[in-house]
Amino acid sequence: MAQPKVDKAVSLRKYGALNPHPHKVTETMFSDSGLEFFDPRDLVQVKYEMLRAVDKEGRSVKQASEAFGFSRPAFYQAQSQFKQEGITGLV
């Protein structure tokens, strides 16, 4: 018997990963309807992509934090938590 499909927002909320401000995410990959994988409601995904934009794409912390809806201090906090705990540190 198939499991009932659970709304993603419900699951994100349950695990503390629901972004309280998805409307602040202006990064193109999160607003392109053709890229269904990227969800601005997914706090872990948004933070990870913000860190990746700086580390792998060479974007400035200011530019990345603004595009992903965070302050610079929030970027540095996420970066520190990611270095210490990996992906679970982003929750």
Backbone bond lengths (Angstrom), bond angles and torsions (degrees), N, CA, C in turn:
res aa  C-N    CA-C-N  psi(-1)  N-CA   C-N-CA  omega(-1)  CA-C   N-CA-C  phi
1 M - - - 1.455 - - 1.528 108.97 -
2 A 1.315 116.90 132.83 1.465 122.39 -177.37 1.524 110.83 -72.42
3 Q 1.336 114.58 142.71 1.458 120.49 176.20 1.521 108.93 -74.48
4 P 1.340 118.02 142.60 1.464 119.01 176.91 1.529 110.13 -66.52
5 K 1.322 115.92 142.73 1.454 121.04 -179.49 1.529 109.25 -72.79
6 V 1.309 115.65 124.11 1.458 121.55 179.93 1.525 108.54 -93.23
7 D 1.312 117.01 134.64 1.462 120.91 177.58 1.522 109.17 -60.35
8 K 1.323 116.07 134.39 1.459 121.21 -176.98 1.527 111.93 -59.19
9 A 1.316 117.38 -40.23 1.463 120.49 -179.68 1.526 111.12 -61.55
10 V 1.320 117.01 -37.17 1.470 121.45 178.33 1.524 109.28 -63.90
11 S 1.325 116.83 -45.09 1.465 120.91 179.05 1.526 111.40 -64.49
12 L 1.325 116.54 -44.28 1.461 119.67 178.77 1.523 111.13 -60.25
13 R 1.310 116.40 -43.27 1.471 120.56 179.27 1.530 110.30 -62.69
14 K 1.312 116.13 -44.08 1.479 121.78 -178.64 1.521 111.14 -56.59
15 Y 1.330 117.08 -38.77 1.459 120.92 -176.70 1.524 113.83 -98.21
16 G 1.318 117.33 10.76 1.459 121.55 177.06 1.513 113.49 71.99
17 A 1.329 116.55 24.32 1.464 120.27 -176.38 1.524 112.93 -115.55
18 L 1.321 117.58 17.03 1.463 120.66 178.52 1.525 108.89 -85.85
19 N 1.305 116.24 119.95 1.459 121.62 -179.62 1.533 108.62 -67.96
20 P 1.337 117.80 119.80 1.462 119.60 -179.14 1.533 113.20 -72.28
21 H 1.332 117.13 -13.37 1.464 121.06 -177.82 1.534 112.11 -133.28
22 P 1.330 118.54 57.81 1.472 119.06 -178.34 1.529 113.12 -63.37
23 H 1.322 116.64 -23.97 1.470 120.79 179.64 1.530 112.50 -68.62
24 K 1.328 117.80 -16.77 1.470 121.20 178.97 1.529 112.79 -82.19
25 V 1.333 116.69 -12.06 1.462 120.90 -179.37 1.527 108.05 -79.97
26 T 1.330 116.54 112.03 1.457 121.40 -179.01 1.523 112.59 -108.22
27 E 1.308 117.17 -2.43 1.469 122.22 179.13 1.528 109.20 -56.70
28 T 1.327 116.40 130.83 1.464 122.98 -174.03 1.525 113.84 -53.52
29 M 1.320 117.60 -42.52 1.465 119.45 -176.60 1.527 112.63 -60.12
30 F 1.323 117.05 -24.50 1.460 121.06 -179.76 1.527 112.75 -89.61
31 S 1.326 117.10 -11.70 1.464 119.39 179.59 1.521 112.90 -110.41
32 D 1.327 117.57 -6.22 1.462 122.33 179.33 1.528 108.87 -79.67
33 S 1.326 116.98 112.38 1.465 121.11 -176.68 1.528 112.36 -63.73
34 G 1.316 117.88 -19.55 1.458 121.21 177.43 1.519 113.19 -76.11
35 L 1.328 116.56 -15.00 1.465 122.02 179.76 1.524 109.32 -106.91
36 E 1.301 116.54 73.76 1.468 121.65 -175.59 1.526 113.62 -64.06
37 F 1.316 117.39 -20.12 1.460 121.36 -177.88 1.527 111.79 -63.16
38 F 1.331 116.55 -37.83 1.459 121.05 -175.64 1.525 110.19 -84.35
39 D 1.324 115.89 121.62 1.463 121.91 -174.76 1.533 109.10 -124.87
40 P 1.335 118.37 113.68 1.470 119.95 -178.55 1.529 113.11 -65.05
41 R 1.323 117.58 -12.71 1.474 120.32 176.27 1.524 112.12 -78.86
42 D 1.325 117.28 -16.88 1.466 122.67 -176.71 1.531 109.15 -87.94
43 L 1.323 115.91 97.84 1.462 122.61 -174.61 1.526 112.31 -59.36
44 V 1.310 117.54 -41.17 1.458 121.14 -179.36 1.528 110.33 -64.73
45 Q 1.308 116.65 -44.77 1.458 120.69 179.78 1.529 111.31 -64.08
46 V 1.317 116.89 -42.20 1.466 120.76 -179.74 1.530 110.19 -63.55
47 K 1.326 116.71 -46.13 1.466 119.71 179.73 1.526 111.34 -64.01
48 Y 1.326 116.75 -42.52 1.462 120.25 -179.54 1.535 110.55 -61.65
49 E 1.315 116.47 -45.96 1.461 120.04 -179.54 1.527 111.34 -65.86
50 M 1.320 117.64 -32.38 1.464 121.58 176.20 1.534 109.28 -64.60
51 L 1.323 116.99 -46.68 1.464 120.72 178.94 1.530 110.87 -63.77
52 R 1.318 116.69 -40.42 1.452 121.60 -179.92 1.532 111.38 -64.87
53 A 1.329 116.45 -37.65 1.467 120.59 -179.96 1.522 111.22 -60.71
54 V 1.321 116.68 -36.57 1.467 120.43 178.78 1.522 110.04 -78.20
55 D 1.319 117.09 -47.86 1.464 121.77 -174.16 1.527 113.07 -71.02
56 K 1.308 117.21 -43.46 1.465 120.34 -173.47 1.529 114.19 -99.96
57 E 1.329 116.85 -29.96 1.467 120.01 -177.94 1.526 112.62 -99.33
58 G 1.329 116.86 -10.33 1.452 120.40 178.14 1.519 115.05 75.44
59 R 1.321 116.34 18.73 1.464 118.74 178.16 1.522 109.76 -73.40
60 S 1.317 116.50 155.97 1.461 120.14 178.86 1.526 109.22 -74.23
61 V 1.309 115.75 155.99 1.467 120.98 177.57 1.518 109.82 -60.86
62 K 1.323 116.79 -41.47 1.463 120.60 179.83 1.525 110.71 -60.78
63 Q 1.321 116.72 -48.86 1.463 121.38 -178.40 1.533 110.95 -62.85
64 A 1.314 117.27 -46.90 1.461 120.76 -177.95 1.525 111.54 -67.28
65 S 1.315 117.15 -44.67 1.469 118.83 -177.94 1.525 110.77 -62.64
66 E 1.307 117.67 -39.76 1.468 120.41 178.29 1.531 111.36 -66.48
67 A 1.328 117.60 -43.86 1.465 121.31 -177.98 1.525 112.49 -65.73
68 F 1.322 116.52 -28.48 1.463 120.52 -177.84 1.531 112.67 -101.01
69 G 1.331 116.22 5.17 1.458 120.77 172.44 1.512 115.96 83.01
70 F 1.323 117.12 27.95 1.464 121.03 -179.40 1.515 110.99 -126.55
71 S 1.321 115.85 165.79 1.462 121.32 173.04 1.530 107.80 -87.89
72 R 1.310 116.47 166.27 1.467 119.53 176.50 1.527 111.03 -62.89
73 P 1.350 119.80 -43.17 1.465 118.51 176.92 1.538 112.26 -59.09
74 A 1.331 117.04 -36.38 1.468 120.07 178.15 1.532 110.30 -66.60
75 F 1.344 116.97 -35.27 1.467 120.18 175.82 1.519 109.66 -60.57
76 Y 1.335 116.54 -50.09 1.465 119.82 -176.87 1.526 111.80 -64.91
77 Q 1.309 116.71 -33.91 1.462 120.14 176.35 1.531 110.03 -65.70
78 A 1.324 117.10 -45.84 1.465 121.18 178.67 1.527 110.19 -62.37
79 Q 1.315 116.88 -41.70 1.467 121.21 179.96 1.531 110.51 -61.26
80 S 1.315 116.70 -45.51 1.464 121.56 179.22 1.530 111.24 -63.13
81 Q 1.318 116.40 -45.71 1.457 120.18 -179.73 1.524 111.25 -64.75
82 F 1.329 116.97 -37.31 1.461 120.75 178.71 1.525 110.54 -65.99
83 K 1.320 116.89 -41.86 1.471 120.70 179.14 1.525 111.21 -64.28
84 Q 1.334 117.04 -35.92 1.461 121.31 -177.92 1.524 113.26 -81.17
85 E 1.331 117.48 -40.35 1.461 121.03 -170.21 1.522 114.92 -122.72
86 G 1.307 117.55 -0.42 1.457 119.32 -176.99 1.525 110.65 72.25
87 I 1.305 115.00 -155.53 1.474 120.63 -174.34 1.531 112.28 -59.19
88 T 1.324 117.86 -32.34 1.477 119.49 -179.91 1.520 112.05 -66.91
89 G 1.318 116.90 -21.85 1.459 120.78 176.65 1.513 113.65 -69.46
90 L 1.336 116.97 -13.43 1.465 120.53 -178.62 1.525 112.81 -87.22
91 V 1.315 117.29 -5.61 1.479 120.11 179.49 1.508 108.97 -75.74
